[in-house]
């Protein structure tokens, strides 16, 4: 399944994450960390490309999401007006063969992506 609940963002103990990417709400790569010696060595430009590509895919998935989530209780915008709906989720998880990607998006739009 592409979509997972936030409670399932942690993978089984047998899986090792290789990289952490932090992506701002505009799609720019803020920070990346190599988490394992098994992680492939890639250039800075490739890191930037991966970050912006994931951001684009996440945005497309959020727009294509079939349902709009109801507002959270007592949620409002900075001006105090009640929110009509919560933002769509986008990609939370991708599992395929030897590849696993987990994404947690904060309310400010910053994404933490583990591969």
C-alpha positions in Angstrom: 0.0 0.0 0.0 1.3 3.5 -0.8 -0.5 5.1 2.2 0.2 4.2 5.8 -0.9 5.6 9.1 1.8 7.6 11.0 1.9 4.9 13.6 3.4 2.5 11.0 6.2 4.8 9.8 8.8 2.7 11.5 9.9 -0.3 9.5 10.4 -3.9 10.8 13.7 -4.3 12.7 15.3 -6.3 9.9 15.2 -3.2 7.6 18.0 -0.7 7.5 17.5 2.9 6.4 20.2 4.3 4.3 19.6 8.0 4.0 17.6 10.7 5.7 16.4 13.7 3.6 14.8 16.8 5.0 12.9 18.7 2.3 11.3 22.2 2.8 7.8 23.0 1.8 9.0 24.4 -1.5 10.8 21.2 -2.5 14.4 22.3 -1.6 16.7 19.9 0.1 17.5 21.3 3.5 19.7 18.5 4.8 20.7 14.9 4.0 22.4 12.3 6.2 24.0 9.0 5.2 22.7 6.6 7.9 24.5 3.4 6.9 27.8 2.3 5.4 25.7 0.3 2.9 24.3 3.6 1.5 25.5 4.4 -2.0 27.8 7.4 -2.3 26.0 9.9 -4.5 26.8 13.5 -5.4 25.3 16.7 -4.1 23.5 17.3 -7.3 21.9 13.8 -7.1 20.8 14.5 -3.6 19.2 17.8 -4.7 17.5 15.9 -7.6 16.2 13.2 -5.4 14.8 15.7 -2.9 13.0 17.8 -5.6 11.7 14.8 -7.4 10.2 13.3 -4.2 8.6 16.6 -3.4 7.0 16.7 -6.8 5.7 13.1 -6.5 4.4 13.8 -3.0 2.5 16.9 -4.3 1.0 15.0 -7.2 -0.1 12.1 -4.9 -1.7 14.6 -2.5 -3.7 16.2 -5.3 -4.7 12.7 -6.6 -5.8 11.5 -3.2 -9.4 10.3 -3.5 -10.7 11.7 -0.2 -10.4 15.0 1.6 -9.8 14.6 5.3 -12.3 16.3 7.7 -10.9 19.2 9.8 -9.3 18.4 13.2 -11.3 19.6 16.2 -10.6 23.2 17.1 -8.2 23.7 14.1 -7.8 27.2 12.7 -5.5 29.2 10.5 -3.1 31.8 12.0 -5.8 34.5 11.8 -8.1 32.3 14.0 -10.5 31.3 11.2 -11.6 27.7 11.3 -10.1 25.4 8.8 -12.5 23.8 6.3 -10.4 20.7 5.7 -7.1 19.2 6.5 -4.5 19.0 3.8 -4.3 15.8 1.8 -1.6 13.4 2.9 0.5 12.6 -0.2 3.0 9.8 0.0 3.6 8.3 3.4 5.2 5.0 2.4 6.5 3.2 -0.6 7.5 -0.5 -0.3 8.9 -2.4 -3.3 11.2 -5.3 -3.3 14.5 -4.1 -1.8 13.4 -0.4 -1.6 11.4 1.2 1.3 10.7 4.9 1.6 8.9 6.5 4.6 7.8 10.1 4.7 6.5 12.2 7.5 5.2 15.7 6.6 5.0 18.2 9.4 2.1 20.7 9.6 4.5 23.4 8.3 5.1 21.3 5.1 8.7 20.1 5.9 9.1 16.5 4.9 11.4 13.9 6.6 12.1 11.2 4.2 13.9 7.9 5.1 15.2 5.6 2.4 
